[in-house]
Amino acid sequence: MPELLSVALVCAGTLIAQDCSRDTALDIIVSPAHSPMECLMHAQAMAAQAGLPGGGDRYLKVACEHRRSDREVVARKAS
């Protein structure tokens, strides 16, 4: 199983980039990746395919994340 995830967050244009997260995003696109290079390539492809209209009402923030174990996900939901 790939250890990395390419994550694209669609955020409101009124939200500053540092506050754009999985919790505040309007939409989230996730793709598994096997290496950092593949993660960056997936992120670029997701950005191109998102087809966001010009203007400042929405923007895309992309990142590479380490996949969480099932235990980490359960612990995060419990807190």
C-alpha positions as CSV (number, residue, x, y, z in Angstrom):
1,M,0.0,0.0,0.0
2,P,1.4,3.4,-0.9
3,E,2.6,5.4,2.1
4,L,2.0,8.9,0.6
5,L,-1.2,10.7,-0.5
6,S,-1.5,13.5,-3.0
7,V,-4.1,15.9,-1.5
8,A,-5.8,18.7,-3.3
9,L,-7.9,21.1,-1.2
10,V,-10.4,23.4,-2.9
11,C,-10.7,26.4,-0.6
12,A,-12.8,29.5,-0.6
13,G,-10.9,32.6,-1.9
14,T,-11.7,34.4,1.3
15,L,-9.7,31.9,3.3
16,I,-5.9,32.6,3.7
17,A,-3.7,29.7,2.5
18,Q,-2.4,28.9,6.0
19,D,-6.0,28.3,7.2
20,C,-6.9,26.0,4.2
21,S,-7.0,22.5,5.6
22,R,-9.0,19.3,5.3
23,D,-11.4,20.7,7.9
24,T,-12.0,24.0,6.1
25,A,-11.9,22.9,2.4
26,L,-14.9,23.1,0.2
27,D,-13.8,19.9,-1.5
28,I,-10.9,17.4,-1.1
29,I,-9.4,15.2,-3.8
30,V,-7.0,12.4,-2.7
31,S,-4.8,10.1,-4.7
32,P,-2.3,7.5,-3.5
33,A,1.4,7.9,-4.4
34,H,4.3,5.5,-4.1
35,S,7.1,8.2,-4.0
36,P,7.5,11.9,-3.4
37,M,8.0,12.5,-7.1
38,E,4.8,10.6,-8.0
39,C,3.0,12.6,-5.3
40,L,4.1,15.9,-6.8
41,M,3.1,14.7,-10.3
42,H,-0.3,13.6,-9.1
43,A,-0.8,17.0,-7.4
44,Q,0.0,18.8,-10.6
45,A,-2.4,16.6,-12.5
46,M,-5.2,17.1,-9.9
47,A,-4.6,20.9,-10.1
48,A,-4.9,20.8,-13.9
49,Q,-8.0,18.6,-13.9
50,A,-9.8,20.6,-11.2
51,G,-10.7,23.2,-13.8
52,L,-11.4,26.0,-11.3
53,P,-12.6,29.1,-12.9
54,G,-10.5,32.3,-12.8
55,G,-11.1,34.8,-10.1
56,G,-10.7,34.8,-6.4
57,D,-13.8,32.8,-5.3
58,R,-11.9,29.5,-5.0
59,Y,-8.3,28.3,-5.2
60,L,-6.5,24.9,-5.0
61,K,-3.9,24.0,-2.4
62,V,-2.0,20.8,-3.0
63,A,0.2,18.8,-0.6
64,C,1.8,15.5,-0.1
65,E,0.9,13.7,3.2
66,H,1.9,10.5,4.8
67,R,-0.9,8.0,5.0
68,R,-2.2,7.5,8.5
69,S,-2.6,4.1,10.1
70,D,-6.1,3.0,11.0
71,R,-5.2,3.6,14.7
72,E,-4.3,7.2,14.0
73,V,-7.5,7.8,12.2
74,V,-9.6,6.3,15.0
75,A,-7.7,8.3,17.6
76,R,-8.1,11.5,15.7
77,K,-11.9,11.0,15.3
78,A,-12.2,10.3,19.1
79,S,-10.5,13.5,20.1
